[in-house]
Amino acid sequence: MKKKLYKSSTDKKISGVCAGIAEYFDLDPTLIRLAWVVLTMLGGSGIIGYIIAALVMPEEKNI
């Protein structure tokens, strides 16, 4: 089965982007969230990346 990248519907703080990325790469969501904060502090690219990811990534379908 092929993995797909979705925004998490269960572990979301703002829109579920970080938790979705963490699920895809099988990592702790806190690590991904910390990476976003570091990117934001290093020039603001984290904010732009998060907004783009929130708009582009589809919602997770709960079956």
PyMOL Python script that loads the backbone (N, CA, C, O; Angstrom):
from pymol import cmd

cmd.read_pdbstr("""\
ATOM      1  N   MET A   1       0.835  -1.178   0.000  1.00  0.00           N
ATOM      2  CA  MET A   1       0.000   0.000   0.000  1.00  0.00           C
ATOM      3  C   MET A   1       0.885   1.248   0.000  1.00  0.00           C
ATOM      4  O   MET A   1       1.838   1.342   0.774  1.00  0.00           O
ATOM      5  N   LYS A   2       0.569   2.181  -0.853  1.00  0.00           N
ATOM      6  CA  LYS A   2       1.346   3.403  -0.984  1.00  0.00           C
ATOM      7  C   LYS A   2       0.867   4.437   0.037  1.00  0.00           C
ATOM      8  O   LYS A   2      -0.332   4.669   0.185  1.00  0.00           O
ATOM      9  N   LYS A   3       1.833   5.061   0.745  1.00  0.00           N
ATOM     10  CA  LYS A   3       1.493   6.085   1.725  1.00  0.00           C
ATOM     11  C   LYS A   3       1.176   7.394   1.015  1.00  0.00           C
ATOM     12  O   LYS A   3       1.764   7.718  -0.017  1.00  0.00           O
ATOM     13  N   LYS A   4       0.234   8.140   1.591  1.00  0.00           N
ATOM     14  CA  LYS A   4      -0.105   9.455   1.071  1.00  0.00           C
ATOM     15  C   LYS A   4       0.002  10.472   2.185  1.00  0.00           C
ATOM     16  O   LYS A   4      -0.170  10.147   3.359  1.00  0.00           O
ATOM     17  N   LEU A   5       0.283  11.686   1.813  1.00  0.00           N
ATOM     18  CA  LEU A   5       0.448  12.780   2.760  1.00  0.00           C
ATOM     19  C   LEU A   5      -0.880  13.504   2.931  1.00  0.00           C
ATOM     20  O   LEU A   5      -1.422  14.064   1.977  1.00  0.00           O
ATOM     21  N   TYR A   6      -1.397  13.488   4.155  1.00  0.00           N
ATOM     22  CA  TYR A   6      -2.648  14.162   4.490  1.00  0.00           C
ATOM     23  C   TYR A   6      -2.451  15.006   5.737  1.00  0.00           C
ATOM     24  O   TYR A   6      -1.565  14.734   6.548  1.00  0.00           O
ATOM     25  N   LYS A   7      -3.289  16.042   5.889  1.00  0.00           N
ATOM     26  CA  LYS A   7      -3.345  16.767   7.152  1.00  0.00           C
ATOM     27  C   LYS A   7      -4.052  15.873   8.156  1.00  0.00           C
ATOM     28  O   LYS A   7      -5.058  15.240   7.835  1.00  0.00           O
ATOM     29  N   SER A   8      -3.529  15.822   9.360  1.00  0.00           N
ATOM     30  CA  SER A   8      -4.125  14.984  10.398  1.00  0.00           C
ATOM     31  C   SER A   8      -5.435  15.597  10.881  1.00  0.00           C
ATOM     32  O   SER A   8      -5.543  16.809  11.067  1.00  0.00           O
ATOM     33  N   SER A   9      -6.422  14.735  11.078  1.00  0.00           N
ATOM     34  CA  SER A   9      -7.699  15.216  11.609  1.00  0.00           C
ATOM     35  C   SER A   9      -7.815  14.941  13.108  1.00  0.00           C
ATOM     36  O   SER A   9      -8.742  15.426  13.757  1.00  0.00           O
ATOM     37  N   THR A  10      -6.881  14.168  13.658  1.00  0.00           N
ATOM     38  CA  THR A  10      -6.964  13.813  15.074  1.00  0.00           C
ATOM     39  C   THR A  10      -5.953  14.558  15.935  1.00  0.00           C
ATOM     40  O   THR A  10      -6.255  14.879  17.084  1.00  0.00           O
ATOM     41  N   ASP A  11      -4.772  14.839  15.419  1.00  0.00           N
ATOM     42  CA  ASP A  11      -3.709  15.465  16.207  1.00  0.00           C
ATOM     43  C   ASP A  11      -3.346  16.809  15.594  1.00  0.00           C
ATOM     44  O   ASP A  11      -2.249  16.983  15.065  1.00  0.00           O
ATOM     45  N   LYS A  12      -4.269  17.753  15.668  1.00  0.00           N
ATOM     46  CA  LYS A  12      -4.005  19.055  15.067  1.00  0.00           C
ATOM     47  C   LYS A  12      -3.944  20.136  16.118  1.00  0.00           C
ATOM     48  O   LYS A  12      -4.712  20.137  17.080  1.00  0.00           O
ATOM     49  N   LYS A  13      -3.029  21.048  15.923  1.00  0.00           N
ATOM     50  CA  LYS A  13      -2.925  22.230  16.774  1.00  0.00           C
ATOM     51  C   LYS A  13      -3.501  23.444  16.041  1.00  0.00           C
ATOM     52  O   LYS A  13      -4.287  24.206  16.603  1.00  0.00           O
ATOM     53  N   ILE A  14      -3.100  23.610  14.787  1.00  0.00           N
ATOM     54  CA  ILE A  14      -3.651  24.699  13.974  1.00  0.00           C
ATOM     55  C   ILE A  14      -4.469  24.103  12.834  1.00  0.00           C
ATOM     56  O   ILE A  14      -5.689  24.264  12.789  1.00  0.00           O
ATOM     57  N   SER A  15      -3.799  23.418  11.915  1.00  0.00           N
ATOM     58  CA  SER A  15      -4.542  22.809  10.811  1.00  0.00           C
ATOM     59  C   SER A  15      -4.176  21.349  10.573  1.00  0.00           C
ATOM     60  O   SER A  15      -4.754  20.724   9.684  1.00  0.00           O
ATOM     61  N   GLY A  16      -3.251  20.787  11.321  1.00  0.00           N
ATOM     62  CA  GLY A  16      -2.905  19.376  11.190  1.00  0.00           C
ATOM     63  C   GLY A  16      -1.760  19.074  10.253  1.00  0.00           C
ATOM     64  O   GLY A  16      -1.484  17.908   9.972  1.00  0.00           O
ATOM     65  N   VAL A  17      -1.082  20.104   9.762  1.00  0.00           N
ATOM     66  CA  VAL A  17       0.007  19.913   8.807  1.00  0.00           C
ATOM     67  C   VAL A  17       1.175  19.159   9.446  1.00  0.00           C
ATOM     68  O   VAL A  17       1.650  18.170   8.888  1.00  0.00           O
ATOM     69  N   CYS A  18       1.631  19.608  10.588  1.00  0.00           N
ATOM     70  CA  CYS A  18       2.798  18.988  11.237  1.00  0.00           C
ATOM     71  C   CYS A  18       2.526  17.545  11.625  1.00  0.00           C
ATOM     72  O   CYS A  18       3.381  16.679  11.440  1.00  0.00           O
ATOM     73  N   ALA A  19       1.345  17.282  12.158  1.00  0.00           N
ATOM     74  CA  ALA A  19       1.001  15.911  12.533  1.00  0.00           C
ATOM     75  C   ALA A  19       0.888  15.026  11.302  1.00  0.00           C
ATOM     76  O   ALA A  19       1.266  13.856  11.351  1.00  0.00           O
ATOM     77  N   GLY A  20       0.379  15.555  10.206  1.00  0.00           N
ATOM     78  CA  GLY A  20       0.291  14.783   8.970  1.00  0.00           C
ATOM     79  C   GLY A  20       1.663  14.444   8.409  1.00  0.00           C
ATOM     80  O   GLY A  20       1.888  13.325   7.949  1.00  0.00           O
ATOM     81  N   ILE A  21       2.571  15.395   8.445  1.00  0.00           N
ATOM     82  CA  ILE A  21       3.936  15.138   7.992  1.00  0.00           C
ATOM     83  C   ILE A  21       4.613  14.122   8.902  1.00  0.00           C
ATOM     84  O   ILE A  21       5.334  13.243   8.430  1.00  0.00           O
ATOM     85  N   ALA A  22       4.383  14.240  10.199  1.00  0.00           N
ATOM     86  CA  ALA A  22       4.967  13.296  11.154  1.00  0.00           C
ATOM     87  C   ALA A  22       4.433  11.875  10.924  1.00  0.00           C
ATOM     88  O   ALA A  22       5.195  10.911  10.991  1.00  0.00           O
ATOM     89  N   GLU A  23       3.138  11.743  10.654  1.00  0.00           N
ATOM     90  CA  GLU A  23       2.570  10.426  10.364  1.00  0.00           C
ATOM     91  C   GLU A  23       3.181   9.840   9.091  1.00  0.00           C
ATOM     92  O   GLU A  23       3.468   8.644   9.033  1.00  0.00           O
ATOM     93  N   TYR A  24       3.376  10.666   8.087  1.00  0.00           N
ATOM     94  CA  TYR A  24       3.929  10.201   6.815  1.00  0.00           C
ATOM     95  C   TYR A  24       5.347   9.669   6.984  1.00  0.00           C
ATOM     96  O   TYR A  24       5.690   8.626   6.427  1.00  0.00           O
ATOM     97  N   PHE A  25       6.170  10.379   7.748  1.00  0.00           N
ATOM     98  CA  PHE A  25       7.564   9.977   7.943  1.00  0.00           C
ATOM     99  C   PHE A  25       7.780   9.135   9.200  1.00  0.00           C
ATOM    100  O   PHE A  25       8.916   8.798   9.533  1.00  0.00           O
ATOM    101  N   ASP A  26       6.697   8.795   9.897  1.00  0.00           N
ATOM    102  CA  ASP A  26       6.737   7.978  11.106  1.00  0.00           C
ATOM    103  C   ASP A  26       7.649   8.603  12.165  1.00  0.00           C
ATOM    104  O   ASP A  26       8.539   7.950  12.709  1.00  0.00           O
ATOM    105  N   LEU A  27       7.399   9.893  12.441  1.00  0.00           N
ATOM    106  CA  LEU A  27       8.152  10.657  13.436  1.00  0.00           C
ATOM    107  C   LEU A  27       7.196  11.208  14.493  1.00  0.00           C
ATOM    108  O   LEU A  27       5.976  11.134  14.347  1.00  0.00           O
ATOM    109  N   ASP A  28       7.767  11.754  15.544  1.00  0.00           N
ATOM    110  CA  ASP A  28       6.982  12.403  16.580  1.00  0.00           C
ATOM    111  C   ASP A  28       6.539  13.780  16.072  1.00  0.00           C
ATOM    112  O   ASP A  28       7.372  14.543  15.582  1.00  0.00           O
ATOM    113  N   PRO A  29       5.260  14.113  16.177  1.00  0.00           N
ATOM    114  CA  PRO A  29       4.797  15.424  15.698  1.00  0.00           C
ATOM    115  C   PRO A  29       5.495  16.604  16.377  1.00  0.00           C
ATOM    116  O   PRO A  29       5.625  17.673  15.780  1.00  0.00           O
ATOM    117  N   THR A  30       5.938  16.419  17.604  1.00  0.00           N
ATOM    118  CA  THR A  30       6.629  17.504  18.301  1.00  0.00           C
ATOM    119  C   THR A  30       7.924  17.885  17.594  1.00  0.00           C
ATOM    120  O   THR A  30       8.279  19.063  17.548  1.00  0.00           O
ATOM    121  N   LEU A  31       8.630  16.907  17.045  1.00  0.00           N
ATOM    122  CA  LEU A  31       9.861  17.203  16.303  1.00  0.00           C
ATOM    123  C   LEU A  31       9.572  18.040  15.062  1.00  0.00           C
ATOM    124  O   LEU A  31      10.313  18.972  14.748  1.00  0.00           O
ATOM    125  N   ILE A  32       8.512  17.709  14.372  1.00  0.00           N
ATOM    126  CA  ILE A  32       8.144  18.468  13.172  1.00  0.00           C
ATOM    127  C   ILE A  32       7.728  19.885  13.561  1.00  0.00           C
ATOM    128  O   ILE A  32       8.091  20.849  12.887  1.00  0.00           O
ATOM    129  N   ARG A  33       6.973  20.009  14.639  1.00  0.00           N
ATOM    130  CA  ARG A  33       6.559  21.335  15.094  1.00  0.00           C
ATOM    131  C   ARG A  33       7.760  22.186  15.488  1.00  0.00           C
ATOM    132  O   ARG A  33       7.802  23.379  15.188  1.00  0.00           O
ATOM    133  N   LEU A  34       8.726  21.585  16.153  1.00  0.00           N
ATOM    134  CA  LEU A  34       9.950  22.313  16.510  1.00  0.00           C
ATOM    135  C   LEU A  34      10.723  22.746  15.271  1.00  0.00           C
ATOM    136  O   LEU A  34      11.282  23.842  15.237  1.00  0.00           O
ATOM    137  N   ALA A  35      10.755  21.889  14.253  1.00  0.00           N
ATOM    138  CA  ALA A  35      11.431  22.248  12.999  1.00  0.00           C
ATOM    139  C   ALA A  35      10.745  23.455  12.355  1.00  0.00           C
ATOM    140  O   ALA A  35      11.424  24.338  11.831  1.00  0.00           O
ATOM    141  N   TRP A  36       9.403  23.507  12.386  1.00  0.00           N
ATOM    142  CA  TRP A  36       8.681  24.653  11.828  1.00  0.00           C
ATOM    143  C   TRP A  36       9.030  25.932  12.592  1.00  0.00           C
ATOM    144  O   TRP A  36       9.199  26.991  11.988  1.00  0.00           O
ATOM    145  N   VAL A  37       9.137  25.832  13.916  1.00  0.00           N
ATOM    146  CA  VAL A  37       9.485  27.002  14.728  1.00  0.00           C
ATOM    147  C   VAL A  37      10.890  27.481  14.385  1.00  0.00           C
ATOM    148  O   VAL A  37      11.121  28.683  14.253  1.00  0.00           O
ATOM    149  N   VAL A  38      11.822  26.553  14.243  1.00  0.00           N
ATOM    150  CA  VAL A  38      13.198  26.921  13.899  1.00  0.00           C
ATOM    151  C   VAL A  38      13.240  27.594  12.524  1.00  0.00           C
ATOM    152  O   VAL A  38      13.915  28.610  12.353  1.00  0.00           O
ATOM    153  N   LEU A  39      12.529  27.039  11.552  1.00  0.00           N
ATOM    154  CA  LEU A  39      12.490  27.665  10.222  1.00  0.00           C
ATOM    155  C   LEU A  39      11.892  29.066  10.286  1.00  0.00           C
ATOM    156  O   LEU A  39      12.338  29.971   9.582  1.00  0.00           O
ATOM    157  N   THR A  40      10.889  29.237  11.127  1.00  0.00           N
ATOM    158  CA  THR A  40      10.278  30.554  11.270  1.00  0.00           C
ATOM    159  C   THR A  40      11.253  31.550  11.891  1.00  0.00           C
ATOM    160  O   THR A  40      11.321  32.705  11.469  1.00  0.00           O
ATOM    161  N   MET A  41      11.999  31.105  12.883  1.00  0.00           N
ATOM    162  CA  MET A  41      12.963  31.989  13.538  1.00  0.00           C
ATOM    163  C   MET A  41      14.154  32.329  12.643  1.00  0.00           C
ATOM    164  O   MET A  41      14.808  33.352  12.845  1.00  0.00           O
ATOM    165  N   LEU A  42      14.437  31.483  11.664  1.00  0.00           N
ATOM    166  CA  LEU A  42      15.579  31.698  10.779  1.00  0.00           C
ATOM    167  C   LEU A  42      15.189  32.412   9.487  1.00  0.00           C
ATOM    168  O   LEU A  42      15.752  32.119   8.432  1.00  0.00           O
ATOM    169  N   GLY A  43      14.265  33.315   9.547  1.00  0.00           N
ATOM    170  CA  GLY A  43      13.972  34.117   8.377  1.00  0.00           C
ATOM    171  C   GLY A  43      12.530  34.105   7.932  1.00  0.00           C
ATOM    172  O   GLY A  43      12.198  34.763   6.945  1.00  0.00           O
ATOM    173  N   GLY A  44      11.666  33.395   8.608  1.00  0.00           N
ATOM    174  CA  GLY A  44      10.255  33.439   8.268  1.00  0.00           C
ATOM    175  C   GLY A  44       9.791  32.455   7.224  1.00  0.00           C
ATOM    176  O   GLY A  44       8.609  32.443   6.880  1.00  0.00           O
ATOM    177  N   SER A  45      10.689  31.619   6.702  1.00  0.00           N
ATOM    178  CA  SER A  45      10.260  30.670   5.673  1.00  0.00           C
ATOM    179  C   SER A  45       9.329  29.603   6.238  1.00  0.00           C
ATOM    180  O   SER A  45       8.603  28.962   5.477  1.00  0.00           O
ATOM    181  N   GLY A  46       9.332  29.400   7.538  1.00  0.00           N
ATOM    182  CA  GLY A  46       8.440  28.426   8.156  1.00  0.00           C
ATOM    183  C   GLY A  46       6.988  28.837   8.050  1.00  0.00           C
ATOM    184  O   GLY A  46       6.119  27.991   7.839  1.00  0.00           O
ATOM    185  N   ILE A  47       6.709  30.123   8.192  1.00  0.00           N
ATOM    186  CA  ILE A  47       5.336  30.620   8.086  1.00  0.00           C
ATOM    187  C   ILE A  47       4.817  30.434   6.667  1.00  0.00           C
ATOM    188  O   ILE A  47       3.699  29.959   6.466  1.00  0.00           O
ATOM    189  N   ILE A  48       5.624  30.804   5.695  1.00  0.00           N
ATOM    190  CA  ILE A  48       5.224  30.656   4.295  1.00  0.00           C
ATOM    191  C   ILE A  48       5.027  29.186   3.950  1.00  0.00           C
ATOM    192  O   ILE A  48       4.047  28.824   3.299  1.00  0.00           O
ATOM    193  N   GLY A  49       5.952  28.342   4.383  1.00  0.00           N
ATOM    194  CA  GLY A  49       5.840  26.906   4.121  1.00  0.00           C
ATOM    195  C   GLY A  49       4.611  26.299   4.761  1.00  0.00           C
ATOM    196  O   GLY A  49       3.950  25.457   4.154  1.00  0.00           O
ATOM    197  N   TYR A  50       4.291  26.712   5.981  1.00  0.00           N
ATOM    198  CA  TYR A  50       3.120  26.180   6.677  1.00  0.00           C
ATOM    199  C   TYR A  50       1.832  26.586   5.968  1.00  0.00           C
ATOM    200  O   TYR A  50       0.930  25.766   5.796  1.00  0.00           O
ATOM    201  N   ILE A  51       1.747  27.827   5.563  1.00  0.00           N
ATOM    202  CA  ILE A  51       0.550  28.303   4.860  1.00  0.00           C
ATOM    203  C   ILE A  51       0.372  27.563   3.548  1.00  0.00           C
ATOM    204  O   ILE A  51      -0.742  27.159   3.212  1.00  0.00           O
ATOM    205  N   ILE A  52       1.448  27.379   2.806  1.00  0.00           N
ATOM    206  CA  ILE A  52       1.363  26.658   1.539  1.00  0.00           C
ATOM    207  C   ILE A  52       0.943  25.205   1.781  1.00  0.00           C
ATOM    208  O   ILE A  52       0.083  24.672   1.080  1.00  0.00           O
ATOM    209  N   ALA A  53       1.562  24.573   2.781  1.00  0.00           N
ATOM    210  CA  ALA A  53       1.211  23.182   3.095  1.00  0.00           C
ATOM    211  C   ALA A  53      -0.237  23.065   3.544  1.00  0.00           C
ATOM    212  O   ALA A  53      -0.917  22.110   3.166  1.00  0.00           O
ATOM    213  N   ALA A  54      -0.723  24.004   4.335  1.00  0.00           N
ATOM    214  CA  ALA A  54      -2.108  23.968   4.797  1.00  0.00           C
ATOM    215  C   ALA A  54      -3.093  24.115   3.643  1.00  0.00           C
ATOM    216  O   ALA A  54      -4.184  23.546   3.681  1.00  0.00           O
ATOM    217  N   LEU A  55      -2.717  24.867   2.629  1.00  0.00           N
ATOM    218  CA  LEU A  55      -3.596  25.046   1.471  1.00  0.00           C
ATOM    219  C   LEU A  55      -3.534  23.874   0.497  1.00  0.00           C
ATOM    220  O   LEU A  55      -4.538  23.535  -0.129  1.00  0.00           O
ATOM    221  N   VAL A  56      -2.359  23.251   0.366  1.00  0.00           N
ATOM    222  CA  VAL A  56      -2.139  22.218  -0.650  1.00  0.00           C
ATOM    223  C   VAL A  56      -2.484  20.818  -0.154  1.00  0.00           C
ATOM    224  O   VAL A  56      -3.039  20.019  -0.907  1.00  0.00           O
ATOM    225  N   MET A  57      -2.165  20.510   1.094  1.00  0.00           N
ATOM    226  CA  MET A  57      -2.366  19.156   1.606  1.00  0.00           C
ATOM    227  C   MET A  57      -3.853  18.861   1.787  1.00  0.00           C
ATOM    228  O   MET A  57      -4.579  19.682   2.347  1.00  0.00           O
ATOM    229  N   PRO A  58      -4.313  17.701   1.321  1.00  0.00           N
ATOM    230  CA  PRO A  58      -5.721  17.347   1.519  1.00  0.00           C
ATOM    231  C   PRO A  58      -5.996  16.896   2.947  1.00  0.00           C
ATOM    232  O   PRO A  58      -5.087  16.476   3.663  1.00  0.00           O
ATOM    233  N   GLU A  59      -7.265  16.987   3.353  1.00  0.00           N
ATOM    234  CA  GLU A  59      -7.677  16.523   4.679  1.00  0.00           C
ATOM    235  C   GLU A  59      -7.666  15.001   4.713  1.00  0.00           C
ATOM    236  O   GLU A  59      -7.939  14.344   3.708  1.00  0.00           O
ATOM    237  N   GLU A  60      -7.347  14.448   5.885  1.00  0.00           N
ATOM    238  CA  GLU A  60      -7.375  13.005   6.085  1.00  0.00           C
ATOM    239  C   GLU A  60      -8.835  12.544   6.110  1.00  0.00           C
ATOM    240  O   GLU A  60      -9.685  13.174   6.739  1.00  0.00           O
ATOM    241  N   LYS A  61      -9.105  11.457   5.430  1.00  0.00           N
ATOM    242  CA  LYS A  61     -10.460  10.910   5.397  1.00  0.00           C
ATOM    243  C   LYS A  61     -10.613   9.890   6.503  1.00  0.00           C
ATOM    244  O   LYS A  61      -9.879   8.902   6.546  1.00  0.00           O
ATOM    245  N   ASN A  62     -11.559  10.118   7.397  1.00  0.00           N
ATOM    246  CA  ASN A  62     -11.842   9.161   8.473  1.00  0.00           C
ATOM    247  C   ASN A  62     -12.908   8.190   8.002  1.00  0.00           C
ATOM    248  O   ASN A  62     -14.039   8.572   7.701  1.00  0.00           O
ATOM    249  N   ILE A  63     -12.522   6.937   7.948  1.00  0.00           N
ATOM    250  CA  ILE A  63     -13.483   5.917   7.481  1.00  0.00           C
ATOM    251  C   ILE A  63     -13.983   5.117   8.654  1.00  0.00           C
ATOM    252  O   ILE A  63     -14.797   4.211   8.480  1.00  0.00           O
TER     253      ILE A  63
END
""", "prot")
cmd.dss("prot")
cmd.show_as("cartoon", "prot")
cmd.util.cbc("prot")
cmd.orient("prot")
